[in-house]
Amino acid sequence: MSFSGSTEDMIAVRNLIDAYGDAVIRRDLDAFGACWHEDAVWEYEAGIFAGKENILKQWKFIHDGSHGVRGVDTRFFSSTPGAINLSHAAGAGLTYICIRSHDAESDEHISYYGVYHDEWVKASERWLFKCRRFKQLYSYCH
């Protein structure tokens, strides 16, 4: 783990990470959108989505007509930074996540564990996601 940058900026990035998780739990498109830079890239198992507009279209698609991500109700989203390295108005790091969901159709509880390889940019005095690349580490149903 490594952490570098001003304390103020590291707290702001941590707040961004937490705001993302909160938006996921509440399925709040506007709050989710507020986390992203206009030229951002979001990559996860469904594909690579470039540009904030495309990211929001994809996020809306995976939530419309369902109870949440992948048609399940996301009940818990926790994130822990493994690294935050900031320099001036840019930075990169790792964010480990745990998602707990419930699939109403199968009555299964699903746990996902993974890591985001993050890049951040400071624009208009706010830190935003420039790139989030997700890699699933483990999942199971119970």
JONORPE-V227887 format. One record per residue. N is the residue number from 0. RES is the residue in one small letter. D_FIRST is the distance of its C-alpha to the first C-alpha in Angstrom with 2 decimals. Layout:
N_RES_D_FIRST + N_RES_D_FIRST
This chain:
0_m_0.00 + 1_s_3.73 + 2_f_6.82 + 3_s_10.25 + 4_g_13.73 + 5_s_16.38 + 6_t_16.03 + 7_e_18.80 + 8_d_17.25 + 9_m_13.90 + 10_i_16.25 + 11_a_18.37 + 12_v_15.71 + 13_r_14.82 + 14_n_18.61 + 15_l_18.96 + 16_i_16.68 + 17_d_18.80 + 18_a_21.99 + 19_y_21.37 + 20_g_21.12 + 21_d_24.18 + 22_a_26.11 + 23_v_25.50 + 24_i_26.82 + 25_r_29.75 + 26_r_30.39 + 27_d_30.88 + 28_l_31.30 + 29_d_31.65 + 30_a_28.49 + 31_f_26.59 + 32_g_28.21 + 33_a_27.28 + 34_c_23.58 + 35_w_24.33 + 36_h_25.38 + 37_e_28.79 + 38_d_27.58 + 39_a_24.57 + 40_v_23.86 + 41_w_23.00 + 42_e_22.60 + 43_y_22.79 + 44_e_25.17 + 45_a_28.26 + 46_g_27.75 + 47_i_26.62 + 48_f_27.93 + 49_a_28.24 + 50_g_29.29 + 51_k_29.05 + 52_e_32.57 + 53_n_31.80 + 54_i_28.61 + 55_l_30.74 + 56_k_33.55 + 57_q_31.34 + 58_w_29.86 + 59_k_33.45 + 60_f_34.66 + 61_i_32.30 + 62_h_33.31 + 63_d_37.03 + 64_g_39.32 + 65_s_36.74 + 66_h_35.11 + 67_g_31.63 + 68_v_29.21 + 69_r_30.94 + 70_g_33.96 + 71_v_32.32 + 72_d_31.78 + 73_t_28.13 + 74_r_28.09 + 75_f_24.46 + 76_f_21.38 + 77_s_18.10 + 78_s_14.80 + 79_t_11.38 + 80_p_8.77 + 81_g_5.45 + 82_a_5.16 + 83_i_8.37 + 84_n_9.91 + 85_l_13.60 + 86_s_16.57 + 87_h_20.00 + 88_a_20.78 + 89_a_18.19 + 90_g_14.53 + 91_a_12.23 + 92_g_9.21 + 93_l_8.78 + 94_t_10.74 + 95_y_11.65 + 96_i_15.31 + 97_c_18.17 + 98_i_21.71 + 99_r_24.82 + 100_s_28.12 + 101_h_31.79 + 102_d_34.27 + 103_a_37.67 + 104_e_39.67 + 105_s_38.36 + 106_d_37.30 + 107_e_34.05 + 108_h_30.76 + 109_i_27.88 + 110_s_24.18 + 111_y_21.66 + 112_y_17.98 + 113_g_15.99 + 114_v_13.27 + 115_y_14.06 + 116_h_13.07 + 117_d_13.98 + 118_e_15.75 + 119_w_17.20 + 120_v_20.24 + 121_k_21.99 + 122_a_25.66 + 123_s_28.35 + 124_e_25.96 + 125_r_23.94 + 126_w_20.58 + 127_l_21.23 + 128_f_19.80 + 129_k_20.83 + 130_c_19.52 + 131_r_18.11 + 132_r_18.05 + 133_f_17.94 + 134_k_17.58 + 135_q_19.00 + 136_l_17.54 + 137_y_20.35 + 138_s_23.37 + 139_y_26.39 + 140_c_29.59 + 141_h_31.02
